[in-house]
Structures are given as C-alpha cells and as structure tokens.
Amino acid sequence: MCFFFLTDESKHLTALIVLHVRLMRRTGPCAAICLSFSTRLWPVIWRTNLYSMWSRVLKNGKLKISQDPLEYFNREVQKRRDEETNLWSTPGDPSHSEREDDRVLHSLLQARNKTRMGSTGYRRLSVDIEAMRDTRREVRDKWQTILENLGFMAEAESLLTVSAGASHDRMRNAPAARAMLNMLHSETSIFNVREPPPERYLFILDRLLYLDIADDFVAKAKRFYPPRDDSDEETPGLAINLPLLLARVEALNGASNIEDEEESGREDGNLSDRS
C-alpha cells in the first residue's frame, strides 16, 4: 500500500486500521474494536476523515455499525446476556427455529413480550420459560462440575461460554467432537435421551479436544452420570412437553386478549359510574 501522500500521523493511523481489519477477519469484529479502544485509536479516528474509511472497511467486512459506538456495544451486551440466560441449543441460529426446543422457548418469550405484565397469562408463560431455562442450566451445571473436577475451576466458565457467532467452519475437530457428543448422549445421563443433544456442546467438545482433555472429560462423565435404567427415567408427566407448550402459548395469547378487553370494559364502567 502506498502512503506517500499521507502525513506521518495519517500513515500511523492507516497502518493501525489495516492491522485491526486483519485481526477482525481472523478473530472476529469484536476483538478488533476492543483493540482499537485499548490503543486509544477510536477517538482519533472519530475526529478525522479516516473514520469514513474505517466505516467502509467494516461494512465490507460484513460488520455494519451505527454512528454511535455505544449503541453497538449495548446491543452486543444484550445479546450476550440473552445467550447466557437462555442457553440456546443452537447458538448460531439467530432465528431460533432450527431446533424444536429453541423454537418453543423463543415462542414463549415472544408471547410473554406481547402479554400484559402481571396478568395471569404473563405469569403462566414465565413459569414455562423458567422451567425450560432450569432444564438447560442443569445440563450446563453437570458440565461445569466435571470440568472443575478435572482442575479447571477458573476456566470452566469461559470454556462453557458459546457465543452466537459460533460457526462449524471454525471448528478444528468437528467429526471427533460429534462422535463424542453422541457418545455422551447415549452412554451418560447428562442429556435428555428423548431429545437430540444440544449443538452448543459440540463447540465445547471441540475446545476440549484442542486442549487434549476430551477423553478425560468423557471418562469422568461416564463415572459421574451413568446412564439411567428404565425405572430411573423421569415420568412423562414431569418432562417438558414441547407441543403442549406451543398449544398453551396460542391459548394464552387468546385468553390474554379477552382478559385485557374485560378489564378495559370494567374501567370504562367504573368511570361512567363515577360520572
């Protein structure tokens, strides 16, 4: 790249931008933007004409940011909080429609957002949502218990974190991770045997394979959580019935609309009596 027409400061800034773009392509946009903050480059870019070039480069790199960088980071924080709360089985699916359990949880959340807070329908939806979240947290806690037993007390939390940007293309040992995931599903009681194992743990196993501790993890899992006998399986009445939850969502939506209309009618009647 030719820099003869730029000042010394512009040369330095342009070189840093090129470095950040390369980092973005290798590790992701968030790492590149965080590096720009750590080098105090962002305020300078914001006040110079080089900001337009930085924006164009990021846009061409499939990252579109708003004029306010705080808005972008707020969205990222909210996305991270949503991922940690819901523990999506397929984190790379932004529509949450590929797996039935993700689709049901997403439908419950959407229905609750449209329901008046404090109503009966809102409370029922909250109970169903927390039941699904608790089931997912139980699986995650099992994984954390095994990792901590292997000596990864400080690293367990980060090893179990899977972002929405997780991609199968970045996996190093996808076939081996898939085989181990199926083994854990069939030979341990970590997962619900009536449902396929969540895809999020495929990425975690890929990390464990890279760290050369996957075999130890599987051995511990078989020891701590052996497969249940038929008599030890949960009764169908206590299991989460996904089709039933979907039907309940539709019914609650209709009931909440009727309830809102009745309450608005009562308020109108009270106002007419007072007058």
C-alpha positions as CSV (number, residue, x, y, z in Angstrom):
1,M,0.0,0.0,0.0
2,C,1.3,3.4,-0.9
3,F,1.5,6.1,1.8
4,F,3.5,8.8,0.1
5,F,0.5,11.2,0.0
6,L,-0.3,10.9,3.7
7,T,1.1,12.7,6.7
8,D,3.1,10.8,9.4
9,E,0.0,10.7,11.7
10,S,-2.2,9.5,8.9
11,K,0.3,6.8,7.9
12,H,0.4,5.6,11.5
13,L,-3.4,5.6,11.8
14,T,-3.9,3.9,8.4
15,A,-1.4,1.2,9.4
16,L,-3.3,0.5,12.6
17,I,-6.6,0.3,10.8
18,V,-5.2,-2.2,8.4
19,L,-3.9,-4.2,11.3
20,H,-7.3,-4.1,13.0
21,V,-9.1,-5.2,9.9
22,R,-6.8,-8.2,9.6
23,L,-7.5,-9.0,13.2
24,M,-11.2,-8.7,12.6
25,R,-11.1,-11.2,9.7
26,R,-9.1,-13.7,11.8
27,T,-10.7,-13.5,15.2
28,G,-13.9,-11.5,14.7
29,P,-15.0,-7.9,14.7
30,C,-15.4,-7.5,18.5
31,A,-11.7,-8.3,19.1
32,A,-10.7,-5.7,16.5
33,I,-12.9,-3.0,18.0
34,C,-11.8,-3.8,21.5
35,L,-8.2,-3.4,20.3
36,S,-9.0,0.0,18.9
37,F,-10.2,1.1,22.3
38,S,-7.1,-0.3,24.0
39,T,-4.8,1.6,21.7
40,R,-6.9,4.8,22.1
41,L,-7.3,4.9,18.3
42,W,-11.1,5.3,18.2
43,P,-11.3,9.0,19.4
44,V,-8.7,10.0,16.8
45,I,-10.5,8.1,14.0
46,W,-13.8,9.7,15.1
47,R,-12.4,13.2,14.6
48,T,-10.6,12.6,11.3
49,N,-11.6,11.8,7.8
50,L,-10.2,8.3,8.3
51,Y,-13.3,7.4,10.2
52,S,-15.2,7.2,6.9
53,M,-12.6,4.7,5.5
54,W,-12.8,2.7,8.8
55,S,-16.6,2.5,8.4
56,R,-16.4,1.4,4.8
57,V,-13.9,-1.3,5.6
58,L,-16.0,-2.6,8.5
59,K,-19.1,-2.5,6.2
60,N,-17.3,-4.5,3.5
61,G,-16.2,-6.9,6.3
62,K,-19.8,-7.8,6.9
63,L,-20.0,-5.7,10.1
64,K,-22.4,-2.7,10.0
65,I,-22.2,-0.4,13.0
66,S,-24.2,2.7,13.8
67,Q,-22.8,6.2,14.1
68,D,-22.9,5.8,17.9
69,P,-20.4,3.1,19.0
70,L,-22.1,2.8,22.4
71,E,-25.3,1.6,20.7
72,Y,-23.4,-1.2,19.0
73,F,-21.8,-2.3,22.3
74,N,-25.1,-2.1,24.1
75,R,-26.6,-4.5,21.5
76,E,-23.7,-6.8,22.0
77,V,-24.0,-6.8,25.8
78,Q,-27.7,-7.5,25.5
79,K,-27.1,-10.3,23.0
80,R,-24.5,-11.8,25.4
81,R,-26.9,-11.6,28.3
82,D,-29.7,-13.2,26.3
83,E,-27.3,-16.1,25.4
84,E,-26.2,-16.6,29.0
85,T,-29.8,-16.6,30.2
86,N,-31.5,-18.8,27.6
87,L,-28.5,-21.1,26.7
88,W,-29.8,-21.7,23.1
89,S,-29.2,-25.3,21.9
90,T,-28.2,-23.9,18.5
91,P,-26.4,-20.6,19.3
92,G,-25.5,-20.0,15.7
93,D,-29.2,-19.8,14.7
94,P,-30.3,-16.2,15.1
95,S,-34.0,-17.1,14.3
96,H,-34.0,-19.9,16.9
97,S,-36.1,-22.0,14.6
98,E,-33.8,-24.9,13.6
99,R,-34.4,-27.0,16.8
100,E,-37.8,-27.6,18.3
101,D,-36.8,-26.8,21.9
102,D,-35.3,-23.4,20.8
103,R,-38.4,-22.7,18.7
104,V,-40.6,-23.3,21.7
105,L,-38.6,-21.2,24.1
106,H,-38.4,-18.4,21.5
107,S,-42.2,-18.6,21.0
108,L,-42.8,-18.4,24.8
109,L,-40.5,-15.3,25.1
110,Q,-42.2,-13.6,22.1
111,A,-45.7,-14.4,23.6
112,R,-44.7,-13.0,27.0
113,N,-43.4,-9.8,25.4
114,K,-46.9,-9.3,23.9
115,T,-48.7,-10.1,27.2
116,R,-49.5,-7.5,29.8
117,M,-47.1,-7.8,32.7
118,G,-48.7,-9.0,35.9
119,S,-51.6,-10.8,34.1
120,T,-52.4,-14.5,34.6
121,G,-51.1,-15.3,31.1
122,Y,-47.9,-13.5,31.8
123,R,-47.3,-15.5,35.0
124,R,-48.0,-18.8,33.3
125,L,-45.7,-18.0,30.5
126,S,-42.9,-17.0,33.0
127,V,-43.3,-20.4,34.7
128,D,-42.9,-22.3,31.5
129,I,-39.9,-20.2,30.4
130,E,-38.1,-20.7,33.7
131,A,-38.8,-24.4,33.6
132,M,-37.1,-24.7,30.2
133,R,-34.2,-22.5,31.4
134,D,-33.8,-24.6,34.5
135,T,-33.5,-27.7,32.4
136,R,-30.8,-26.2,30.3
137,R,-29.0,-24.8,33.4
138,E,-29.0,-28.3,34.9
139,V,-27.1,-29.7,31.9
140,R,-24.6,-26.8,32.0
141,D,-24.0,-27.4,35.7
142,K,-23.2,-31.0,35.0
143,W,-20.6,-30.0,32.5
144,Q,-19.2,-27.4,34.9
145,T,-19.0,-30.0,37.7
146,I,-16.9,-32.3,35.5
147,L,-14.6,-29.5,34.3
148,E,-14.0,-28.3,37.9
149,N,-13.3,-31.9,39.0
150,L,-10.6,-32.1,36.2
151,G,-9.0,-29.0,37.8
152,F,-10.4,-26.3,35.6
153,M,-12.0,-24.3,38.4
154,A,-11.1,-20.9,37.0
155,E,-11.5,-21.8,33.3
156,A,-14.8,-23.7,33.4
157,E,-17.0,-20.7,32.9
158,S,-15.1,-19.5,29.8
159,L,-14.9,-23.0,28.4
160,L,-18.7,-23.3,28.6
161,T,-19.4,-20.0,27.0
162,V,-20.6,-20.3,23.4
163,S,-21.4,-17.0,21.6
164,A,-23.9,-16.5,18.9
165,G,-21.1,-16.2,16.4
166,A,-20.0,-19.8,16.8
167,S,-19.5,-21.5,13.4
168,H,-18.8,-25.0,12.3
169,D,-16.3,-23.7,9.9
170,R,-14.0,-22.6,12.7
171,M,-14.0,-26.0,14.5
172,R,-10.7,-27.9,14.5
173,N,-12.0,-31.4,15.2
174,A,-15.7,-31.4,14.2
175,P,-16.0,-35.2,13.4
176,A,-14.3,-36.2,16.6
177,A,-16.4,-33.7,18.6
178,R,-19.6,-35.0,17.0
179,A,-18.7,-38.6,17.9
180,M,-18.0,-37.7,21.5
181,L,-21.3,-35.7,21.7
182,N,-23.2,-38.7,20.5
183,M,-21.3,-40.9,23.0
184,L,-22.2,-38.7,25.9
185,H,-25.8,-38.6,24.8
186,S,-26.1,-42.4,24.6
187,E,-23.8,-43.6,27.4
188,T,-24.4,-41.0,30.1
189,S,-27.3,-39.2,31.7
190,I,-26.0,-35.7,31.0
191,F,-28.6,-35.1,28.3
192,N,-32.3,-35.9,27.9
193,V,-32.3,-39.2,25.9
194,R,-35.6,-38.3,24.3
195,E,-34.1,-35.3,22.5
196,P,-31.0,-34.9,20.4
197,P,-28.0,-33.3,22.2
198,P,-27.7,-29.5,22.0
199,E,-25.4,-28.3,19.3
200,R,-23.8,-25.8,21.7
201,Y,-21.9,-28.6,23.4
202,L,-20.3,-29.6,20.1
203,F,-18.3,-26.4,20.2
204,I,-17.3,-27.0,23.8
205,L,-16.1,-30.5,23.0
206,D,-14.1,-29.1,20.1
207,R,-12.3,-26.9,22.6
208,L,-11.7,-29.8,24.9
209,L,-10.2,-31.8,22.1
210,Y,-7.9,-28.9,21.3
211,L,-6.8,-28.9,24.9
212,D,-6.3,-32.7,24.9
213,I,-8.7,-33.2,27.8
214,A,-11.8,-34.5,25.9
215,D,-11.1,-38.2,26.7
216,D,-10.7,-37.4,30.4
217,F,-13.9,-35.4,30.3
218,V,-15.8,-38.3,28.7
219,A,-14.4,-40.8,31.3
220,K,-15.5,-38.5,34.2
221,A,-18.9,-38.0,32.6
222,K,-19.5,-41.8,32.4
223,R,-18.4,-42.1,36.1
224,F,-20.4,-39.2,37.5
225,Y,-23.5,-39.5,35.4
226,P,-24.0,-43.1,34.3
227,P,-27.0,-43.9,32.0
228,R,-30.3,-44.3,33.9
229,D,-32.3,-47.5,33.9
230,D,-35.8,-47.5,32.6
231,S,-37.1,-47.4,36.1
232,D,-34.9,-44.3,36.8
233,E,-36.2,-42.3,33.8
234,E,-38.3,-39.3,34.5
235,T,-42.0,-39.9,34.2
236,P,-43.6,-38.5,31.1
237,G,-45.8,-36.3,33.2
238,L,-42.8,-34.4,34.6
239,A,-41.0,-34.0,31.4
240,I,-41.4,-30.8,29.3
241,N,-43.9,-31.4,26.6
242,L,-42.9,-29.1,23.8
243,P,-46.1,-29.5,21.6
244,L,-48.2,-28.9,24.7
245,L,-46.3,-25.7,25.5
246,L,-46.8,-24.4,21.9
247,A,-50.6,-25.1,22.2
248,R,-50.6,-23.3,25.6
249,V,-48.9,-20.3,24.1
250,E,-51.6,-19.9,21.5
251,A,-54.3,-20.4,24.1
252,L,-52.8,-17.9,26.5
253,N,-52.5,-15.3,23.7
254,G,-56.2,-15.6,23.1
255,A,-57.0,-15.6,26.8
256,S,-54.8,-12.5,27.4
257,N,-56.6,-10.5,24.7
258,I,-60.0,-11.4,26.2
259,E,-58.8,-10.5,29.7
260,D,-57.5,-7.2,28.5
261,E,-60.8,-6.4,26.9
262,E,-62.7,-7.3,30.0
263,E,-60.5,-5.2,32.2
264,S,-60.8,-2.2,29.9
265,G,-64.6,-2.7,30.0
266,R,-64.6,-2.7,33.8
267,E,-62.5,0.5,33.8
268,D,-64.9,2.2,31.4
269,G,-67.8,1.1,33.6
270,N,-66.2,2.5,36.7
271,L,-65.6,5.8,35.0
272,S,-69.2,6.0,33.9
273,D,-70.5,5.2,37.5
274,R,-68.3,8.0,38.9
275,S,-69.6,10.5,36.4
